Amino acid sequence: GMTVIDVLDPNNPVFISNLALSGDARAIAVEANIAVVACEFAGVHVVDVSQPDVPRLLGSLDTNGWACGVDI
């Protein structure tokens, strides 16, 4: 899964929301309200984070192996 955290104040991170995703998140890259999440055996998930309190899964890609890193 994926957790959204507000780190505007790095000394006081604040929980915003969770999004259930298959697999365990190992890496994430964010650009222009799109998060790409590498989730081990479950592949890569693309998430709309334009509304951080309600992230929305846009799609997934089976990587035929472990997804351990992503870059945008």
Disulfide bonds with the S-S distance in Angstrom:
none
